[in-house]
Amino acid sequence: MLEFKKKRLSLLSACFLLALAVALDDIIDDPSLKVAAATPNTRKSFFLYAVNRGEGFNLNRDVYMRAALTVRRLAQLDSHRTNWFLVLPPWRRLYHWKSNNVEQKNLPWRKFFDLDALSRFVPVIEFEEYVREKEGNFIDEIIYLQHCPIVDGRWDIKMEVKECKERMRYTQDSEGIWRGQYGVSIEFATRNFHCVSLQGHPSTIADYVARTQPRSILFDRFETVVHENHYDKEWWDARRSMVYSAVLISEAQRFIFENLPPKKLHSDLGYPYMAVHLRRGDYTLHKRKNLPSLESAAKQINRALKETGLDVVFIATDALEEEINDVRKRVDHRVVLYRPKEDDLKRFGDGGVAIIDQWISVNAQHFIGTDPSTFTFRINEDRSLKGFPPKSTYNAFCGDGYEDKIGDEEGCHQPHSWPVVSMAK
């Protein structure tokens, strides 16, 4: 019996390693993400950005794409003179990162993402590397973006220097130097600071920078920039480049193999379990039409399990423990959650745990999310990139009383499915 268990463990380990290799190969070895080679004898310049401190992890990831698309456009406009590098802003503690015993300030991007994969779309560097390159924290120009008022219901491209309308974290000293903070307790300075009212896209910003030719420039409140062509080929190229770190993918794959044992090694339809993202937390403070009660959520999970023929559900949630226990009691089949050990939580951080939850959800045969949560949107996108059918991907919980009105305009809104546009050769 002992010998049999050893052989079975060895087989599972081999299957896990093979599946991990397949997962990493699928998302990293992609020739479509190659960025144009640097032109010899051109100067090196740096594009920095910052996001409103109140925004969450998954919205920050979308803002990164707007910045990456801006630098991509800059490379097209200005490659004969300048090699542009996108500087990755250090992660500060975010609203949803609530673990108090974990160091979560000024975190590098490499903790969560594969920098080589990011650099295949645009050249990226961590902020600490930028400081070494520049030998200091002085920035040529800082622009604080603010929204333009929409006049007569028209949204026109505008980029105008205006009086600063908002309370900012910048101050000007007696010598005319503006000082502020980047990340947490990271100071930087500039002589050239102004507020700009913007209605514009990544190309709007890129055109401005190509004209002014700074060696380094920082745009604060970059969430003000709006995607130009949502879900077009270049958008998907940028999204595909956002590969999670190998450490986080490995942990997610380990959890799947140990707690959601797949009946076969690999399937184009995903592994045989269902995943749901049940958003609670701050969503419960507002009466959202698509937010179900715990009783209704359990009923919808049971119905989906019956319809798909699956017998285990993985739940990614920010619910309280008593809420999780309530749902667990009501679901007819096995309920599984990812709960890291204390050492793993310190190693991955709350952001890493969120990505592990997402990657486990990405690989399920069927997924139900919470609309309009950006946590769900990122899972939808990753599942689309893996080629999973829209029917098993773009589903969302319905609010109480709307469970039988899925897709009804006045009933239960479901996420729109966006096809992945073929990647550039």
NORURZI-V68866 format. One record per pair of residues at least 6 apart in sequence whose C-alpha atoms are under 7 Angstrom apart, sorted by sequence separation. I is the first residue (numbers start at 1). J is the second residue. D is the distance in Angstrom with one decimal. If there is no record, write none. Layout:
{{I/J/D} {I/J/D}}
This chain:
{{118/124/6.9} {131/137/6.0} {172/178/4.3} {181/187/4.6} {182/188/7.0} {305/311/6.3} {361/367/6.8} {370/376/6.1} {405/411/5.0} {406/412/4.6} {407/413/5.3} {171/178/5.5} {172/179/6.3} {180/187/5.7} {181/188/6.1} {328/335/6.2} {369/376/5.3} {405/412/5.5} {406/413/6.5} {407/414/5.8} {170/178/6.4} {171/179/5.5} {180/188/5.7} {406/414/7.0} {75/84/6.5} {170/179/5.5} {171/180/6.7} {179/188/5.8} {180/189/6.5} {262/271/5.7} {402/411/5.6} {170/180/4.6} {179/189/4.4} {262/272/6.0} {383/393/6.6} {402/412/5.6} {93/104/5.2} {169/180/5.8} {178/189/5.5} {179/190/6.7} {92/104/6.5} {93/105/5.3} {177/189/6.6} {178/190/5.3} {71/84/6.8} {92/105/4.3} {177/190/5.7} {178/191/6.0} {380/393/6.0} {91/105/6.1} {92/106/5.1} {177/191/4.8} {380/394/6.4} {398/412/5.4} {71/86/6.7} {91/106/4.9} {92/107/6.7} {176/191/6.5} {178/193/6.8} {90/106/4.7} {91/107/4.8} {90/107/5.3} {91/108/6.5} {109/126/7.0} {362/379/5.7} {90/108/5.4} {108/126/6.6} {361/379/7.0} {396/414/5.7} {90/109/6.9} {338/357/6.8} {395/414/5.9} {396/415/6.9} {362/382/6.4} {395/415/6.4} {88/109/6.9} {312/333/5.7} {313/334/6.4} {314/335/6.0} {315/336/6.3} {316/337/6.6} {358/379/5.9} {362/383/5.3} {394/415/5.5} {311/333/5.6} {312/334/4.8} {313/335/5.1} {314/336/4.7} {315/337/5.4} {394/416/6.9} {202/225/6.6} {311/334/6.7} {312/335/6.0} {313/336/6.2} {314/337/5.7} {394/417/6.1} {201/225/5.4} {200/225/5.8} {201/226/5.0} {202/227/6.8} {367/392/5.9} {371/396/5.9} {200/226/6.2} {201/227/5.7} {202/228/6.8} {366/392/4.7} {367/393/5.3} {369/395/6.1} {370/396/5.2} {201/228/5.3} {365/392/6.8} {366/393/6.4} {368/395/4.8} {369/396/4.5} {370/397/5.7} {390/417/6.2} {367/395/6.6} {368/396/5.0} {369/397/6.3} {298/327/5.7} {302/331/6.0} {368/397/6.5} {302/332/6.3} {164/195/5.3} {163/195/6.4} {295/327/7.0} {298/330/5.8} {161/194/6.8} {162/195/5.8} {294/327/6.0} {298/331/5.5} {161/195/5.8} {162/196/5.5} {161/196/4.3} {162/197/6.2} {385/420/6.6} {88/124/6.8} {160/196/5.3} {161/197/6.3} {274/310/6.7} {384/420/6.6} {45/82/6.5} {47/84/6.9} {57/94/7.0} {86/123/6.2} {87/124/5.8} {88/125/6.1} {90/127/6.5} {159/196/6.4} {160/197/5.3} {273/310/5.9} {278/315/6.9} {281/318/6.0} {42/80/6.8} {43/81/6.6} {44/82/5.8} {45/83/6.1} {46/84/5.7} {47/85/6.1} {48/86/6.3} {56/94/6.2} {85/123/5.1} {86/124/4.7} {87/125/5.1} {88/126/5.0} {89/127/6.0} {159/197/5.8} {160/198/6.7} {272/310/6.6} {273/311/6.8} {274/312/6.3} {275/313/5.4} {276/314/6.3} {277/315/6.0} {278/316/6.3} {279/317/5.6} {280/318/5.8} {281/319/6.1} {42/81/5.1} {43/82/4.9} {44/83/4.9} {45/84/5.0} {46/85/4.9} {47/86/4.9} {48/87/5.1} {50/89/6.5} {56/95/6.5} {85/124/5.4} {86/125/6.4} {87/126/5.8} {88/127/5.7} {159/198/4.6} {273/312/5.3} {274/313/4.6} {275/314/4.5} {276/315/5.1} {277/316/4.8} {278/317/5.0} {279/318/6.2} {280/319/5.2} {39/79/6.8} {42/82/5.1} {43/83/6.0} {44/84/6.1} {45/85/6.2} {46/86/6.1} {47/87/5.9} {49/89/6.8} {85/125/6.8} {87/127/5.7} {158/198/5.5} {159/199/6.5} {273/313/5.8} {274/314/6.1} {275/315/5.8} {276/316/6.2} {277/317/5.8} {39/80/6.6} {42/83/6.3} {46/87/6.5} {54/95/7.0} {158/199/4.9} {316/357/5.7} {157/199/5.1} {158/200/6.3} {87/130/6.9} {156/199/6.6} {157/200/5.2} {371/415/6.9} {38/83/6.2} {142/190/6.9} {141/190/6.1} {148/197/5.2} {72/122/6.0} {138/188/5.7} {139/189/6.1} {140/190/5.9} {142/192/6.4} {143/193/5.9} {144/194/6.4} {145/195/6.0} {146/196/6.1} {147/197/5.4} {148/198/5.6} {71/122/6.8} {137/188/4.9} {138/189/5.0} {139/190/5.2} {141/192/4.9} {142/193/4.9} {143/194/5.4} {144/195/4.7} {145/196/5.1} {146/197/4.8} {147/198/5.5} {148/199/6.1} {137/189/6.6} {138/190/5.8} {140/192/6.6} {141/193/6.0} {142/194/6.8} {143/195/5.7} {144/196/6.1} {145/197/5.9} {146/198/6.1} {147/199/6.7} {143/196/6.6} {145/198/6.4} {68/122/6.4} {140/214/6.3} {145/219/6.8} {140/215/6.5} {141/216/6.7} {142/217/5.8} {143/218/6.2} {144/219/5.9} {145/220/6.0} {140/216/5.3} {141/217/4.8} {142/218/4.7} {143/219/4.9} {144/220/4.8} {145/221/5.5} {106/183/5.8} {139/216/5.6} {140/217/5.9} {141/218/6.4} {142/219/6.0} {143/220/6.2} {144/221/6.5} {145/222/6.8} {147/224/6.5} {106/184/6.0} {139/217/6.2} {146/224/6.7} {105/184/6.4} {145/224/6.6} {290/371/6.7} {35/120/5.2} {34/120/4.6} {35/121/5.1} {275/361/5.1} {33/120/4.9} {34/121/6.0} {35/122/5.9} {33/121/5.2} {28/117/6.2} {275/364/5.8} {274/364/5.4} {92/183/5.6} {273/364/5.5} {274/365/5.9} {275/366/6.3} {276/367/5.5} {277/368/6.4} {278/369/6.6} {279/370/6.0} {91/183/6.5} {92/184/6.1} {271/363/6.1} {272/364/6.5} {273/365/5.9} {274/366/4.8} {275/367/4.9} {276/368/4.6} {277/369/4.6} {278/370/6.1} {90/183/5.6} {270/363/5.1} {271/364/5.1} {272/365/5.6} {274/367/5.9} {275/368/6.5} {276/369/5.6} {277/370/6.1} {89/183/6.9} {270/364/5.0} {271/365/5.4} {270/365/4.3} {269/365/5.4} {277/376/6.6} {248/352/6.6} {252/356/5.2} {256/360/6.8} {296/400/6.2} {292/397/6.8} {291/397/6.9} {292/398/6.0} {249/356/6.8} {252/359/6.3} {290/397/6.3} {291/398/6.4} {292/399/4.2} {293/400/6.5} {248/356/6.0} {252/360/5.8} {290/398/4.7} {291/399/4.8} {292/400/5.3} {290/399/4.2} {289/399/5.4} {121/238/6.3} {269/388/6.1} {121/241/6.3} {120/241/6.9} {290/412/6.6} {118/241/5.0} {117/241/5.3} {118/242/5.8} {117/242/6.8} {117/243/6.2} {113/242/6.7} {114/243/5.5} {73/203/6.4} {113/243/5.7} {114/244/5.6} {113/244/4.2} {114/245/4.7} {70/202/4.5} {74/206/5.2} {78/210/6.3} {112/244/5.8} {113/245/4.4} {69/202/6.2} {70/203/6.0} {73/206/6.1} {77/210/6.8} {112/245/5.3} {111/245/6.8} {67/202/7.0} {70/205/6.7} {71/206/6.9} {110/245/6.9} {66/202/6.1} {70/206/5.4} {74/210/6.5} {63/222/6.8} {63/223/5.7} {66/227/6.3} {46/215/6.2} {47/216/6.0} {48/217/5.9} {49/218/5.2} {50/219/6.4} {51/220/6.2} {52/221/5.3} {45/215/4.6} {46/216/4.6} {47/217/5.4} {48/218/4.4} {49/219/4.7} {50/220/4.6} {51/221/4.7} {45/216/5.7} {46/217/6.6} {47/218/6.3} {48/219/6.4} {49/220/5.6} {50/221/5.7} {51/222/5.5} {50/222/6.0} {51/223/6.0} {49/222/6.2} {65/238/6.2} {65/239/7.0} {236/420/6.7} {236/421/6.9} {237/423/6.4} {231/418/6.8} {233/421/5.0} {232/421/6.3} {233/422/6.4} {233/423/6.1} {33/237/6.5} {33/241/6.6} {28/243/6.9} {27/243/6.6} {20/250/6.4} {20/253/6.4} {16/254/6.8} {112/352/6.0} {16/257/6.4} {102/346/5.2} {104/349/6.8} {19/265/6.8} {102/349/6.5} {15/265/6.6} {99/350/6.9} {97/350/5.3} {97/351/7.0} {59/374/6.3} {58/374/5.6} {58/375/5.8} {32/423/5.9} {32/424/5.6} {32/425/5.7}}
